[in-house]
């Protein structure tokens, strides 16, 4: 997902400032797709230059609220329907796992326990959020229903990563390889 299309999609829900958009990213996609304020503001400026968004209002301290233009809506729809999905997943925990052999077993065990705990906590947070959505606390708009689908993906992803971290504690390099009874220790 590109930041520009994420911003356009969020602005399709209604006008927002860069600060508000950063909050929305954190609320929904925080650990999956972080968006830092400087990048958001830079991208909003590019989108405005391209005519995909426009400044709706300017408030105190020159805080700008942006809204999506018709051209911006068309761009999001084009991205959703015509652009191939980038399935690249950049998960640092998986990159690190390639080098677990370089950690001593106690450090690795502690690391994997912490990873499993972290992912379970995230899955629980997303599950709580999903339950609130399912109870109707946020209404039943199309945007809310789409967000519920996204939240379910987060629940399943983090549950799978927690299960992976639990499993990784039971196999080498976290546990020594048992000696082969035919060749000895």
Secondary structure in CASP SS format (residue, H / E / C, confidence):
PFRMAT SS
TARGET T0000
AUTHOR 0000-0000-0000
METHOD secondary structure of the structure
MODEL  1
X C 1.00
X C 1.00
X H 1.00
X H 1.00
X H 1.00
X H 1.00
X H 1.00
X H 1.00
X H 1.00
X H 1.00
X H 1.00
X H 1.00
X H 1.00
X C 1.00
X C 1.00
X E 1.00
X E 1.00
X H 1.00
X H 1.00
X H 1.00
X H 1.00
X H 1.00
X H 1.00
X H 1.00
X H 1.00
X H 1.00
X H 1.00
X H 1.00
X H 1.00
X C 1.00
X C 1.00
X C 1.00
X C 1.00
X C 1.00
X C 1.00
X C 1.00
X H 1.00
X H 1.00
X H 1.00
X H 1.00
X H 1.00
X H 1.00
X H 1.00
X H 1.00
X H 1.00
X H 1.00
X H 1.00
X H 1.00
X H 1.00
X C 1.00
X C 1.00
X C 1.00
X E 1.00
X E 1.00
X E 1.00
X E 1.00
X E 1.00
X E 1.00
X C 1.00
X H 1.00
X H 1.00
X H 1.00
X C 1.00
X E 1.00
X E 1.00
X E 1.00
X E 1.00
X E 1.00
X C 1.00
X H 1.00
X H 1.00
X H 1.00
X H 1.00
X H 1.00
X H 1.00
X H 1.00
X H 1.00
X H 1.00
X H 1.00
X H 1.00
X H 1.00
X H 1.00
X C 1.00
X C 1.00
X C 1.00
X C 1.00
X C 1.00
X C 1.00
X C 1.00
X C 1.00
X C 1.00
X H 1.00
X H 1.00
X H 1.00
X H 1.00
X H 1.00
X H 1.00
X C 1.00
X C 1.00
X H 1.00
X H 1.00
X H 1.00
X C 1.00
X C 1.00
X H 1.00
X H 1.00
X H 1.00
X H 1.00
X H 1.00
X H 1.00
X H 1.00
X H 1.00
X H 1.00
X H 1.00
X H 1.00
X H 1.00
X H 1.00
X H 1.00
X H 1.00
X H 1.00
X H 1.00
X H 1.00
X H 1.00
X H 1.00
X H 1.00
X H 1.00
X H 1.00
X H 1.00
X H 1.00
X H 1.00
X H 1.00
X H 1.00
X H 1.00
X H 1.00
X C 1.00
X C 1.00
X C 1.00
X C 1.00
X C 1.00
X C 1.00
X C 1.00
X H 1.00
X H 1.00
X H 1.00
X H 1.00
X H 1.00
X H 1.00
X H 1.00
X H 1.00
X H 1.00
X H 1.00
X H 1.00
X H 1.00
X H 1.00
X H 1.00
X H 1.00
X H 1.00
X H 1.00
X H 1.00
X H 1.00
X H 1.00
X H 1.00
X H 1.00
X H 1.00
X H 1.00
X H 1.00
X H 1.00
X H 1.00
X C 1.00
X C 1.00
X C 1.00
X C 1.00
X C 1.00
X C 1.00
X C 1.00
X C 1.00
X C 1.00
X C 1.00
X C 1.00
X E 1.00
X C 1.00
X C 1.00
X C 1.00
X E 1.00
X C 1.00
END
